[in-house]
Amino acid sequence: MEMTRCLLYGKRLRKKFWGEIVNTFVLLLNRSPTKALQTRTQFEAWFGYKPKLLNLKTFDCLCFFYISQIKRDKLDKKAEA
């Protein structure tokens, strides 16, 4: 949920896009190296070749401050820019 929240509010998207953001997070996670696979990606371990990363774009954010759990629900922002 942390990465979903970060991607969702990094580009100021509405909460209705959370499913697409989770799919994006899983794609990024599967293309990130891990120690368990000796620095290979999960994609590489499954398919046997390195994934192409040409279509990835950056999400940018500068600085955030924390919002108390009392003032938000599960999918609300934990921080404000």
Secondary structure, DSSP 8 states (H G I E B T S, - for coil): -HHHHHHHHHTT--GGGHHHHHHHHHHHHHTSB-GGGTT-BHHHHHHSS----TT---------EE--GGG--TTS-SEE-
